[in-house]
């Protein structure tokens, strides 16, 4: 029996995240492993088609990774009837138009978040995708991280009892280009180019909170630009017009309160770049990208506030690690395999465009909250 092949148009994979996580560690890793195992035991092979703006860079990547097809002409790729899936990892400002063309060409679409630059644009894409009868999905990579999978296991087992609150810390110091080169592209710090930490990270917080603890119903956020001048890739100074930090409170369905600080202007003093502390009546957990530790109610210490004496407690040592029960693998690859399996079986993907729209609605509610200095219900945007 011949092995079927799904050909994937991959647009924007010359960037750091698109190259490392989506091309190399996901699609090429699936290809090199012989494809995806289907329900009947056969395999579904994958073959990427690289799309970008620089032919020299595309040729270099294709040669380095054994990829035969690449082009700078998206319309040429979309006109190929053998290519049935389109993936978008471009800058946010370019995404809507490209996805609209892919949907019009009848391609199944998988895209990085945010889905678009606004909730209205996201809803337009969602309507077009549904009308086109395609399988559509938005990257939800953090749900597949080892630490958050352990957290999911605790939630499913009822470890916390009644959930009370979530406290999150995300971020790191992104250099401004003076002392050292920035670790992120300069467009991330220009609002006119689709930059900003709220647009970037609140799309993540939307699906993470919704799928672990409850859908966001209201938000209070203060978004700020701490570093107002940075240097670009050529070392030239530019005005940073996008928010680089956001301090948010999220009210969730079921009464859980979440607080998440997001910052590209903070120095890390924690175990991982993302950490969530989840507190419940019966126990608590601290989960990061990889690690997860717990403290059940029965082992919780009884500290007493005394500002005159140093504490005798080593609080961090009182938490227990949650073990791995299986090889976690790469989270981006796991979702790619799920999406391509959904395409192969012609079934809806769990994290479709409507989930991406909810992320954009949270973004707009948060930015409005910051601008108006008040709590915004998600029902107020739309």
QUIRA-V815284 format. One record per backbone hydrogen bond with DSSP energy under -0.5 kcal/mol. NH is the residue of the N-H (numbers start at 1). CO is the residue of the C=O. Records with the same first field share a line. If there is no record, write none. Layout:
NH = CO  CO
This chain:
4 = 2
6 = 45
7 = 5  82
8 = 47
9 = 7  85
10 = 8  49
11 = 9  87
12 = 10  51
13 = 51
15 = 12
19 = 15
20 = 16
21 = 17
22 = 17
23 = 18
24 = 19
25 = 20
27 = 22
28 = 23
29 = 24
30 = 26
31 = 27
32 = 28
33 = 29
34 = 31
35 = 30
36 = 44
38 = 42
41 = 38
44 = 36
45 = 4  43
47 = 6
49 = 8
50 = 69
51 = 10
52 = 71
55 = 53
58 = 54
59 = 55
60 = 56
61 = 57
62 = 58
63 = 59
64 = 60
65 = 61
66 = 62
67 = 62
68 = 66
69 = 48
71 = 50
74 = 72
77 = 73
78 = 74
79 = 75
80 = 77
81 = 79
83 = 80
84 = 7  82
85 = 7
86 = 108
87 = 9
88 = 110
89 = 11
93 = 193
94 = 91
95 = 91  92
96 = 92
98 = 94
99 = 95
100 = 96
101 = 97
102 = 98
103 = 99
104 = 100
105 = 101
106 = 103
107 = 102
108 = 84
109 = 135
110 = 86
111 = 137
112 = 88
122 = 118
123 = 119
124 = 120
125 = 121
126 = 122
127 = 123
128 = 124
129 = 125
130 = 126
131 = 127
132 = 128
133 = 129  130
134 = 129
137 = 109
138 = 351
139 = 111
143 = 140
144 = 141
145 = 142
147 = 289
149 = 145
150 = 146
151 = 147
152 = 148
153 = 149
154 = 150
155 = 151
156 = 152
157 = 153
158 = 155
159 = 154
161 = 158
163 = 161
164 = 279
165 = 279
166 = 257
167 = 277
168 = 259
169 = 275
170 = 261
171 = 273
172 = 263
174 = 172  264
175 = 173
177 = 180
188 = 185
189 = 186
190 = 187
191 = 189
193 = 190
194 = 191
195 = 190
196 = 188
197 = 243
200 = 196
201 = 197
202 = 197  198
204 = 201
205 = 201
206 = 202
207 = 203
208 = 204
209 = 205
210 = 206
211 = 207
212 = 208
213 = 209
214 = 209
217 = 251
218 = 251
219 = 376
220 = 249
222 = 247
223 = 221
224 = 245
226 = 224
228 = 226
230 = 238
231 = 176
232 = 236
235 = 232
238 = 230
240 = 228
241 = 189  239
242 = 189
244 = 224
245 = 224
246 = 262
247 = 222
248 = 246  260
249 = 220
250 = 258
251 = 218
252 = 250  256
253 = 215
255 = 252
257 = 164
258 = 250
259 = 166
260 = 248
261 = 168
262 = 246  260
263 = 170
264 = 244
266 = 172
275 = 169
276 = 287
277 = 167
278 = 276  285
279 = 165  277
280 = 283
281 = 162
282 = 160
283 = 160
284 = 295
285 = 278
286 = 293
287 = 276
288 = 291
289 = 274
293 = 286
294 = 320
295 = 284
297 = 282
299 = 296
300 = 297
303 = 301
309 = 306
315 = 313
317 = 314
318 = 314  315
319 = 316
320 = 294
322 = 292
323 = 321
334 = 330
335 = 331
336 = 332
337 = 333
338 = 334
339 = 335
340 = 336
341 = 337
342 = 338
343 = 339
344 = 340
345 = 341
346 = 342  343
347 = 342
352 = 349  350
355 = 352
356 = 352
357 = 353
358 = 354
359 = 355
360 = 356
361 = 357
362 = 358
363 = 359
364 = 360
365 = 361
366 = 362
367 = 363
368 = 364
369 = 365
370 = 366
371 = 367
372 = 368
373 = 369
374 = 369
376 = 219
378 = 217
380 = 377
381 = 378
